[in-house]
Amino acid sequence: ATIDVSGLSMDDASKVYNRSEQIIEVSGTLPKGISSVSYTGGITNVGSSTITAKFTLESTKNYNPVSDMTAVLTIIPKDISSAVVSFTGYSNNKFNYTGSEIGDINSKLSVVLDGYALIKGTEYICEFSELVAIGSYSETITGTGNYTGTVTVSYDIIQKSMKLIVEEDNNTGNQQRFTYDGTVKYPSYIVKDENDNI
């Protein structure tokens, strides 16, 4: 017997990249005589692929073969505009002023979209200027490969808050002493931070 598949269809389609293999499925209710459908040609990354639907018959003795159906699936890049951008280990995207370039600003960049950390160079591109001066800055991150669009991140270089320690400059280990000679004497001191930076 010949199976009527006029109620089935399979049309070309576009889907957004989602990190998983995707297919186009046959639409409609499988008629009597077809037990299942299997698919080949699934695609994960941005591009196009022909998806083929193959039908399994309930009985090869009672039914004539059913021709495969095909359709072209195109995967389009996902927009990164909703990505969460931060700098690992730095609260509120703030860097302490050091007097030199903030060397790890690029390596600490984190771009997370839908719970996944995007890979620099493969999934996004951005190169931060190695800035020195105190101030507020912003950079644009651009999706590439399976991603498109942009997202902007703002960050600050701020004055470092430090605890200053003042102590007598005394290399001998003894308290500084002066002999009275009628003139004003001024003891010398060392000013340093908690890391012994003078």
ABEGO torsion letter per residue (X at the ends): XBBBAAABBBBBBBBBBAGBBBBBBBBEBBBBGBABBBBBGBBABBEBBBBBBBBBBABAAABBBBBBBBBBBBBBBBBAAABBBBBBGBBGGBBBBAGBBBAAAAAABBBBBGGBBBBBGAABBBBBBBBABBEBBBBBBBBBEABBEBBBBBBBBBBBBBBBBBBBBBAAGBBBBBBBAGBBBBBBBBBBBAAGBX
